[in-house]
Amino acid sequence: MYVRVKNRLMFVALWILVIGMMAGCASGGVGTTTESNGAGTQPAGETTGDTSSANKEIPELKVSFVPSKDPEQIVTATEPLKELLKKQLETEGYTVGNVDINVGTTYEAVGEALSAGTTDIGFIPGGTYALYDDGADVILTATRAGLSNDSDAAKDWNDNKPTDPTSDQVTYYRSLFIAGPTEKGKELAEKVNKGEQLTWEDLNSANWAVMSSSSSAGYIYPTLWLQDNFQKSLTDLAHVTQSDSYGSSFARMASGQADIIVAYADARRDYVDQWTKDFGRSGTIWDETNVIGVTQPIYNDTISVSKTSPIVDDAFKAALQKAFIAIAQTPEGKEVIAVYTHEGYKEAKAADYDGERKAQELLRNMKK
């Protein structure tokens, strides 16, 4: 009997020991895992909130701007965009190693770079996008402050100078035919301000400065205006010089080399100081220039991306949309995009620029 009792006691003791070891292992397992990483291990399926290790790596992001202003001015003004873009894309799940910002030699050069995939993002006008939409996708449209002048009639712009911004955000702008302080420029402006109609002979006898053929404000819509009013185009004019920037056009006008330039509607606001300080004029840009023609509304500039870039997919396009919209809402971002007189961005779709495509089609037909 003693043996039986002893055996039972040993069995109970052994069972208690096994249970204790199992409990200890369970407790020790969690404790060991927690201590092994020094910060605690989360249960499966949960995260610590640090997603940087899950971010997609982008070694280099290339951003190109069209030369609508002096290239050095654009490069200097957009330098802060490098860090702003890297920081904002980090919150969207992308870690960018380097942001390269450059200014194309022409509008077409940026369009071709997007098509070839040698640049990833392009700040380009709607006309340039329409020309290169086989290789580029539009993701955002710029918004700008509306202007105090927005009439189809040139005389109204002259009667209500200067042109000032309003608090309204708009998605379009116009191109203006601006006559300068030369004798021919004054002659044409006087005729318009008297309510008289300009003739083709009036315009053809003047010296013109225009932008490249894919510039909406500097070429395409002025051509459409000439087509509507005279069944002519810029290529039909006898004396035309192509400028590499609007600044060059204003410089030519100030020096007397150009009687008429074509430019976006608020361009004179951007060159108020340069008109006297750099271009040597004694009068203000508002006193010495007048509008002699106004185009139909033009849909605003785009931020477009390359269809052939290896880093641009649908997810990255969505991230870029969010990033640029967010950047434009910060003081630093507003200062950067002000170089193009952009004030914000909204998501865009290809159909927004059907008007530009029609304009391009007309231009192609006119060249045949």
C-alpha positions in Angstrom: 0.0 0.0 0.0 2.9 2.3 0.8 4.3 1.8 -2.6 1.0 2.6 -4.3 0.7 5.9 -2.3 4.2 6.7 -3.2 3.7 6.1 -6.9 0.5 8.2 -6.9 2.3 11.1 -5.2 5.2 10.9 -7.7 2.6 11.0 -10.6 0.9 14.1 -9.2 4.2 15.8 -8.6 5.3 15.0 -12.1 2.0 16.3 -13.6 2.3 19.6 -11.6 5.9 20.0 -12.9 4.8 19.5 -16.5 2.0 22.0 -16.2 4.4 24.5 -14.6 7.0 24.1 -17.4 4.3 24.6 -20.1 3.2 27.8 -18.5 6.8 29.0 -18.0 7.6 28.3 -21.7 4.6 30.3 -22.8 5.5 33.2 -20.6 9.2 32.9 -21.4 8.5 32.8 -25.2 6.8 36.2 -25.3 9.4 37.7 -23.0 12.2 36.4 -25.1 10.7 37.8 -28.3 10.1 41.1 -26.7 13.6 41.4 -25.4 15.3 40.2 -28.6 14.4 43.3 -30.7 14.8 45.7 -27.8 11.5 47.4 -28.6 8.8 44.7 -28.4 7.3 42.6 -31.1 3.8 43.1 -32.3 1.4 40.2 -32.8 1.2 39.0 -36.4 -0.8 41.2 -38.8 0.0 44.4 -36.8 2.6 47.1 -37.5 4.6 49.5 -35.3 3.5 52.5 -37.4 7.0 52.9 -39.0 6.3 52.2 -42.7 9.6 53.6 -44.0 11.0 50.1 -44.6 8.0 49.3 -46.7 8.4 52.4 -48.9 9.2 51.9 -52.5 12.6 53.2 -53.4 13.0 55.8 -56.3 16.7 56.3 -56.9 16.2 59.4 -59.0 13.2 61.5 -60.1 13.6 63.8 -63.1 11.5 67.0 -63.4 11.5 69.2 -66.4 10.2 72.7 -66.9 9.5 74.5 -70.2 11.5 77.8 -70.8 8.6 80.2 -70.5 10.9 82.4 -68.4 14.7 82.7 -68.1 16.0 79.2 -67.4 18.3 80.4 -64.6 15.3 82.1 -62.9 13.3 78.9 -63.1 16.1 76.7 -61.8 16.7 79.0 -58.8 13.0 79.4 -58.0 12.3 75.7 -58.1 15.4 74.5 -56.1 13.3 74.1 -52.9 10.9 71.8 -54.8 13.5 69.0 -54.5 13.2 68.6 -50.8 9.5 69.4 -50.7 8.7 66.7 -53.2 10.9 64.1 -51.5 9.3 64.9 -48.1 5.7 64.7 -49.5 6.3 61.6 -51.5 7.7 59.9 -48.3 4.2 60.3 -46.8 2.7 58.7 -49.9 4.9 55.6 -49.6 7.9 56.5 -51.8 11.5 57.2 -50.8 13.2 59.3 -53.4 17.0 59.4 -53.5 17.5 62.4 -55.8 15.3 64.9 -57.5 16.9 66.4 -60.7 15.3 69.6 -62.0 16.1 70.9 -65.4 14.7 73.4 -68.0 14.3 72.2 -71.5 15.9 74.2 -74.4 12.4 74.4 -76.0 8.8 73.4 -75.2 9.2 70.6 -77.7 12.4 69.3 -76.0 10.4 68.7 -72.8 7.6 67.0 -74.7 10.1 64.7 -76.5 11.9 63.9 -73.2 8.5 62.8 -71.7 7.8 60.7 -74.7 11.3 59.1 -74.6 11.2 58.5 -70.8 14.3 60.6 -70.3 12.4 62.7 -67.9 9.6 61.6 -65.5 7.6 64.7 -64.9 7.0 67.8 -67.1 5.5 71.2 -66.3 4.1 71.9 -69.7 1.3 73.9 -71.3 -1.8 72.3 -72.6 -0.7 72.7 -76.2 2.6 70.9 -75.6 0.7 68.1 -73.8 -1.7 67.8 -76.7 1.2 67.4 -79.1 2.9 64.7 -77.1 0.0 62.9 -75.5 1.1 59.7 -77.2 4.0 59.6 -74.7 2.7 61.7 -71.9 -0.2 61.5 -69.4 -1.7 64.7 -67.8 -2.2 64.3 -64.1 -2.9 67.8 -62.8 -4.1 71.2 -64.1 -2.8 74.4 -62.6 -5.2 76.9 -61.0 -4.4 80.6 -61.0 -5.9 83.8 -59.6 -8.4 85.3 -62.0 -7.7 88.7 -63.4 -9.5 92.0 -63.1 -9.7 92.1 -66.9 -11.3 89.2 -68.8 -12.9 90.7 -71.8 -12.9 89.5 -75.4 -12.4 93.2 -76.5 -8.9 94.6 -76.5 -10.0 98.1 -75.8 -11.5 97.0 -72.4 -8.0 95.9 -71.3 -6.6 99.3 -72.2 -9.4 101.3 -70.6 -8.9 99.3 -67.3 -5.2 99.2 -66.8 -3.3 97.9 -64.9 -4.5 94.3 -64.8 -4.7 93.0 -61.3 -5.3 89.6 -59.7 -8.6 88.7 -58.0 -9.3 86.2 -55.3 -11.1 83.8 -57.7 -9.2 80.7 -58.7 -9.7 79.8 -62.4 -8.6 77.0 -64.7 -8.1 79.1 -67.8 -6.3 82.1 -69.1 -6.1 84.1 -72.3 -3.4 85.2 -74.7 -2.9 88.8 -75.6 -1.5 90.6 -78.6 0.5 93.4 -77.0 1.7 96.4 -78.9 4.8 98.2 -77.7 6.2 101.8 -77.6 7.4 101.8 -81.3 5.7 104.1 -83.8 4.0 101.1 -85.4 2.9 99.8 -82.0 1.4 103.2 -81.0 -0.3 103.4 -84.4 -2.0 100.1 -84.0 -3.0 100.7 -80.3 -4.5 104.1 -81.2 -6.6 102.5 -83.9 -7.9 99.9 -81.5 -8.6 102.4 -78.7 -10.6 104.5 -81.2 -12.8 101.5 -81.8 -11.5 100.9 -85.3 -10.9 97.4 -86.8 -7.4 96.3 -87.5 -6.7 95.0 -91.0 -4.3 92.2 -92.1 -2.1 94.9 -93.7 -1.9 96.6 -90.3 -0.6 93.5 -88.7 1.5 92.2 -91.5 3.5 95.5 -91.6 4.6 95.1 -88.0 7.6 93.2 -86.5 6.5 90.3 -84.3 8.0 88.2 -81.5 6.3 84.9 -80.8 7.1 81.7 -78.9 7.7 78.2 -80.2 4.9 76.4 -82.2 3.7 74.3 -79.2 3.2 77.3 -76.9 -0.5 77.8 -76.3 -0.3 81.5 -75.4 2.7 82.3 -77.5 1.7 80.6 -80.7 -1.3 78.3 -81.0 -4.1 80.5 -79.8 -2.8 83.6 -81.5 -2.8 81.6 -84.7 -6.4 80.6 -84.1 -7.3 84.2 -83.5 -5.6 85.2 -86.8 -7.4 82.3 -88.5 -10.8 83.4 -87.1 -10.3 87.1 -88.0 -8.3 87.1 -91.2 -8.0 83.4 -92.3 -4.3 83.8 -91.8 -1.7 82.4 -89.4 1.5 83.5 -87.7 3.4 81.8 -90.5 1.8 84.1 -93.0 3.3 87.2 -91.3 6.2 88.9 -93.1 8.3 89.8 -90.1 8.3 87.2 -87.3 11.0 86.3 -84.8 10.8 83.3 -82.4 11.8 84.1 -78.8 13.2 81.6 -76.4 11.2 83.0 -73.5 8.6 85.7 -72.8 11.3 87.8 -71.2 13.2 87.8 -74.5 10.0 89.0 -76.2 9.5 91.9 -73.8 13.2 92.8 -74.2 12.8 92.9 -78.0 9.7 95.1 -77.6 11.4 97.4 -75.1 14.4 97.8 -77.5 12.2 98.5 -80.5 13.0 95.3 -82.3 9.4 94.1 -82.0 6.2 96.1 -82.4 3.9 93.3 -81.3 4.4 90.3 -79.0 2.0 87.6 -78.0 1.9 86.5 -74.3 -0.3 85.1 -71.6 -2.7 87.7 -70.2 -0.9 88.5 -66.9 2.6 88.5 -68.5 3.0 92.3 -68.1 2.6 91.9 -64.3 5.6 89.6 -64.3 7.8 92.1 -66.0 6.8 95.4 -64.4 10.2 95.8 -62.7 12.4 94.5 -65.5 10.7 96.8 -68.0 12.4 99.8 -66.4 15.4 98.3 -64.5 16.6 95.7 -67.0 15.1 96.8 -70.3 15.9 100.5 -69.8 12.4 102.0 -70.4 11.5 105.3 -68.7 7.8 104.8 -68.6 5.9 101.9 -66.9 5.0 98.8 -68.8 1.3 99.7 -68.4 1.8 103.2 -69.9 4.0 102.0 -72.8 2.0 98.9 -73.9 -1.5 98.3 -75.1 -3.6 95.3 -76.0 -4.7 95.0 -79.7 -6.1 91.4 -79.7 -7.5 88.9 -77.2 -7.8 85.1 -77.7 -10.4 82.7 -76.5 -9.8 81.1 -73.1 -7.0 78.6 -72.9 -7.0 75.7 -70.4 -4.3 76.1 -67.8 -0.8 74.5 -67.8 -0.4 70.8 -66.9 1.8 68.6 -64.8 2.2 65.6 -67.0 4.2 62.4 -66.6 6.0 60.1 -69.0 4.2 57.0 -70.3 7.5 55.3 -70.9 9.3 56.2 -67.7 10.1 52.9 -65.8 9.1 54.4 -62.4 5.8 55.9 -63.4 2.8 53.6 -62.9 -0.8 54.2 -61.8 0.1 54.1 -58.1 2.9 56.6 -58.5 0.8 58.9 -60.6 -1.8 59.0 -57.7 1.0 59.7 -55.2 2.3 62.5 -57.4 -1.2 64.1 -57.6 -1.5 64.1 -53.9 2.0 65.3 -53.3 1.8 68.3 -55.7 -1.7 69.3 -54.4 -0.3 69.2 -50.8 2.9 71.1 -51.7 0.9 73.9 -53.4 -1.0 74.5 -50.1 2.2 75.2 -48.2 3.9 78.7 -48.0 7.1 77.2 -49.4 5.3 75.4 -52.2 3.3 78.4 -53.2 6.6 80.3 -53.5 8.0 77.7 -55.8 5.1 77.3 -58.2 4.7 81.1 -58.4 7.5 81.1 -61.0 4.8 79.9 -63.4 2.1 82.0 -61.8 0.5 78.7 -60.6 -1.4 79.0 -57.3 -2.7 75.4 -56.9 -3.5 72.2 -58.7 -6.5 70.0 -59.3 -6.7 66.5 -60.8 -7.0 66.5 -64.5 -8.1 64.1 -67.2 -7.1 63.8 -70.8 -10.5 65.0 -72.1 -10.0 68.4 -70.4 -7.6 69.2 -73.3 -9.8 68.2 -76.2 -9.9 71.9 -77.2 -6.1 71.9 -77.4 -6.2 68.8 -79.6 -8.6 70.6 -82.0 -6.3 73.5 -82.1 -3.4 71.3 -83.0 -5.4 69.6 -85.7 -6.2 73.0 -87.2 -2.6 74.0 -87.1 -1.6 70.7 -88.8 -4.1 71.3 -91.5 -3.0 74.8 -92.1 0.6 73.6 -92.7 -0.5 71.2 -95.4 
